[in-house]
Amino acid sequence: MKYAVMSLSGGMDSTSLLLRLISDGYQVSCYTYDYGQKHSIEIERAKDNIEYLNRKNIEVYHEIIDIKSAMMSFNSSLIDNKSKIPEGHYESKQMKSTVVPNRNAIFSSILYGHALSISSKLNCDVIIGLGVHSGDHEIYPDCRPEFYNALDIAFRLGNWGSERISFHLPYLNGDKKTILSDALNCCTELGLDFETIFKNTNTSYNPDSQGRSSGKSGADIERILAFHEIGIKDPVEYTEGWNNVLKNALIILKEHEG
């Protein structure tokens, strides 16, 4: 049996990772964290995609884990209602306000516990799939390979049965374009509709009350440019429409490169 556990945020990267794991023949358990994030629409989008996969006879276990009480006091513009989400290019200095302290360590620790439990119950190896990629490393130190290598060592030292658990980071040396291209291939392999899958995702850190993406946060800009690079219109709804948000993203990219 090939078994994988993963964090399904409801965003572009983790959704693509789920498709990759399914395509590679893994039985997958997904865990979505409710940590008080302002963009909680992503949780609903994650559920939408699990339901879509189930309708396509692809069974994926999905559980929502509420850790709001543990993280609501963390200092991050993604959580603090008094802090404004910054806009502009993802690598700009002000984007560091979107870092949630120790978030990936917390998420990974919970995943590791589930992986150990599943491995023990089913007597099988389990991988922990993570959708981190090269574009995250500048802003988010907990997306760097050194971080996961260190976590792996610590978790192995602190647990029995850890020889059957391993981290799996297939996009580590890629970028958003790489991830989207892989998801497109997976959808073709699995007979799934790419547009439906990615309409059921959220990347925006500051969507409106209707769940429409702003197109202005750093995460938005990166997503918009990735869809543009693969020549596909992003199926999610933007408050200002695709043509306008794409124009804005290209201007911001030019300013950043200049």
Long-range contacts (C-beta under 8 A, 24 or more apart in sequence): 1-27, 1-122, 1-124, 2-26, 2-27, 3-27, 3-28, 3-29, 3-118, 3-119, 3-122, 3-124, 3-125, 3-126, 3-127, 4-28, 4-29, 4-126, 4-127, 4-128, 4-129, 4-168, 5-29, 5-30, 5-31, 5-111, 5-114, 5-115, 5-118, 5-126, 5-127, 5-128, 5-129, 6-30, 6-31, 6-111, 6-128, 6-129, 6-130, 6-131, 7-31, 7-32, 7-33, 7-107, 7-111, 7-130, 8-32, 8-46, 8-49, 8-50, 8-62, 9-33, 9-42, 9-46, 10-41, 10-42, 10-43, 10-44, 10-45, 10-46, 10-47, 10-49, 10-201, 10-202, 11-42, 11-201, 11-202, 11-203, 11-219, 12-176, 12-179, 12-180, 12-198, 12-201, 12-203, 12-223, 12-226, 13-131, 13-132, 13-133, 13-171, 13-176, 13-179, 14-131, 15-46, 15-49, 15-183, 15-197, 15-198, 15-200, 15-201, 16-131, 16-171, 16-179, 16-180, 16-182, 16-183, 16-186, 17-129, 17-130, 17-131, 17-170, 17-171, 18-49, 18-60, 18-129, 19-182, 19-183, 19-186, 19-187, 19-190, 19-192, 19-197, 20-129, 20-170, 20-182, 20-183, 20-186, 21-129, 22-53, 22-58, 22-60, 22-186, 22-190, 23-185, 23-186, 23-189, 23-190, 26-127, 26-129, 28-60, 28-61, 28-129, 29-60, 29-61, 29-62, 29-63, 29-114, 29-118, 30-60, 30-61, 30-62, 30-63, 31-62, 31-63, 31-64, 31-65, 31-110, 31-111, 31-114, 32-62, 32-63, 32-64, 32-65, 33-64, 33-65, 33-67, 33-107, 33-110, 34-64, 34-65, 34-66, 34-67, 34-68, 35-67, 35-68, 35-70, 35-71, 35-72, 35-79, 35-100, 35-103, 36-68, 36-71, 36-72, 36-79, 37-78, 37-79, 38-78, 38-79, 38-81, 38-85, 38-205, 38-206, 39-78, 39-202, 39-204, 39-205, 39-206, 39-207, 41-202, 41-207, 41-211, 42-201, 42-202, 44-211, 45-200, 45-201, 45-202, 48-200, 49-197, 49-200, 49-201, 52-192, 52-196, 52-197, 52-200, 53-192, 56-190, 56-191, 56-192, 58-190, 65-110, 67-106, 67-110, 70-106, 71-100, 71-103, 71-106, 74-100, 74-101, 74-103, 75-101, 76-100, 76-101, 77-205, 78-205, 85-205, 85-206, 85-217, 86-217, 86-218, 87-214, 87-216, 87-217, 87-218, 88-216, 88-218, 88-221, 88-252, 89-218, 89-221, 89-252, 89-253, 89-255, 89-256, 90-135, 90-139, 90-218, 90-219, 90-221, 90-222, 91-138, 91-139, 91-218, 91-256, 92-218, 92-256, 95-139, 95-218, 96-139, 98-139, 98-205, 98-217, 98-218, 98-219, 99-139, 99-140, 99-141, 102-142, 103-142, 104-132, 104-140, 104-142, 104-143, 104-147, 105-142, 105-147, 105-151, 108-148, 108-151, 108-167, 109-155, 112-155, 112-159, 112-165, 115-165, 116-159, 116-161, 116-162, 116-165, 119-161, 119-164, 119-165, 120-161, 124-164, 125-164, 125-165, 125-166, 126-164, 126-165, 127-165, 127-166, 127-167, 127-168, 128-165, 128-166, 128-167, 128-168, 129-168, 129-169, 129-170, 130-167, 130-168, 130-169, 131-171, 131-179, 132-169, 132-171, 132-172, 133-171, 133-172, 133-173, 133-174, 133-175, 133-176, 133-178, 133-179, 134-172, 134-173, 134-174, 134-175, 135-175, 135-176, 135-222, 139-218, 145-169, 145-172, 175-226, 176-222, 176-223, 176-225, 176-226, 177-226, 177-229, 177-230, 179-226, 180-226, 180-227, 180-229, 180-230, 180-232, 181-230, 184-230, 184-232, 194-232, 195-235, 196-235, 198-234, 198-235, 198-236, 199-235, 199-236, 201-236, 202-236, 203-236, 208-239, 211-237, 212-236, 212-237, 212-238, 212-239, 213-237, 213-238, 213-239, 213-245, 214-238, 214-239, 215-239, 215-240, 215-244, 215-245, 215-248, 215-249, 216-245, 216-248, 220-245, 220-249, 221-248, 221-249, 221-252, 221-253, 224-249, 225-249, 225-250, 225-253
